[in-house]
Amino acid sequence: MKRRDFLKLSALTGGAVLLGNAPNFRALAQGGTPASGGTLVWGHSETTQNIDIHQTGTASTLRMLQNVHDSIVVPDSNFTIQPGLAEAFEVSSDLLTYTFFLRPDVRFHNGKLLTAADVKYSFERVKDPATGATNFEVFNDVEEILALDDHTVQIKMSRVYSPFLARLSENGSGAIIPEGSGETTGTQPIGAGPFQFIEREFGNEVRLKRWDEYWQGPAYLEEIISREVTEPTVRLTGLRTGEMHLINDIPLDRVDELKADSNLQVHTWAPLSWAFLNFNHQIEPFNDPRVRLAFDYMIDKEVLVQGALWGQGEVTASPSFPTSPSRNNDLQVRPQDFNEARSLLAAAGVNPSDLEFTFKTTTNYPWHVEATQIMQEWFRMAGLRVNVEALTWSDWLSQCWINRDYTVTMMNFFTLWEPDFLYYSLWHTTGAFNYRNISDPVLDDWLQQARETADQSVRMELYHQIKQRIYDEAHDVVLWFRNGTLAAQKNVGGLDHIVNPNGSNLNFWRVSLG
């Protein structure tokens, strides 16, 4: 079906902008040293949630907090682990002992020097189930955390956990906070990053100020105001009127238009995130893989990318990072096939006309609303009765993420390059991001084996099996990779340094106002 025909069928309107995935960055050429000072207003696409770096699970909040906190180790552009707050580290040959040598000149935003006691406190806080840390399972195999002296931390493992260093480098797992600050970090976070948290007006904005004693040298910007503007057209208007200097998540149907605007600069990259259709595995008949697989056959992913993303992405059968050795390239996107879908439902004993459910989607992502409308029409064409319930971001998090009160939904995750982070967190029975109630003993066994396997080629082959199992059982239906987009006024410099290697986090340390 052609995109224009489908848009007519589903009552969606507007012209198509079909763009490729090649990064296109047109930055302002600046000679000499960038100017120091100024307040940058960043039009943020999502409402900031829990600002405890160890507890938060939303990419939007992490984008802000990554400028407040630093990690003990970090990934480079090739995803090789490099020193961070630790100036060096050693790993024993049996992968059971990790020793970190801390930089002696790191100060937290309260003026306190970083010591081994802070690292021990931070890691034990993440490990403690009472904390509710998103990445608690990174420390599942940690037996002991020792402060050998003020600047040396040693971690002893109970068994091999091959991706330990990589997991410490991402998503706040290795973020260090001052000893004893856990009670207040959710309201007044204190970090060791380039910007100091000043205040937050919930649902409106967060204000950050340059930390002049940052161990890598002070940032150029004096302040950042992260303004929370969830409506894309309002963000775009704010950029064009000068109210904002930079916005992320450009309205997907406006990207080409902005690239042609000589008053602005645009940065796109691929991929930023991937999206998938979710089923609550504790609700019949979605506990039956044949039913989930039937839904996969109801969806035309190419049309979905054009209709919901305006071509700003590409279809994929795997959420693995495109260049990751963990990616199983043998998997192919299933075609739309209503006859196959009906056969699978019949084999599961499901009469399509008897299957009625509510599809919960969030208005925080306009492309999710459009994708839901498109898929709703396909599900109706298959004979199902589908109701759509649109939720705010906070309500979606409360109902679907926390309380698991849903039947069918969809979500996007930023493209997690470390396979343990991706697959264990999302598909292990105890995974921190397993809000779909998935419990597959075969997957659990393979996921644990992958953690304990030191041979990386063997480990990557296990992830190929893991992804094949997810695909065969249709635990979720992977839909697309989505491109990342930033737009800025011409006086904003340093956009070539702003996107973290993981493709999601934004680092404003080298950004400036000319």
ABEGO torsion letter per residue (X at the ends): XBAAAAAAAAGBBEBBBBBBABBBBBBBBBBEBBBBEEBBBBBBABBBBBABAAABABAAAAAAAAAABBBABBBBAAGBBBBBABABBBBBAAGABBBBBBBAABBBAAGBBBBAAAAAAAAAAAABAAAGBAAAAAAAABABBBBABAABBBBBBABBBAAAAAAAABGGAABBBBBGAAAAAAABBBBABABBBABBBBGABBBBBBBAABAAEBBABABBBBBBBABAAAAAAAAAAGABABBBGBBAAAAAAAAABAABBBBBBOBABBBBBBBBAABOAAABAAAAAAAAAABBAAAAAAAAAGGBEBBBABABBAABAABBAABBBBBBBAAAAAAAAAAAGBBAAABBBBBBBBAABAAAAAAAAAAAAAAAAAGBBBBBBBBBAAAAAAAAAAAGBBABBBBBBBBBABAAAAAAAAABAABAABAAGBBBAAAAAAAAAAAABABAAAAAAAAAAAAAAAAAAGABBBABBBBBBBBBBAABBGAAAABBAAGABBBAAABBBX
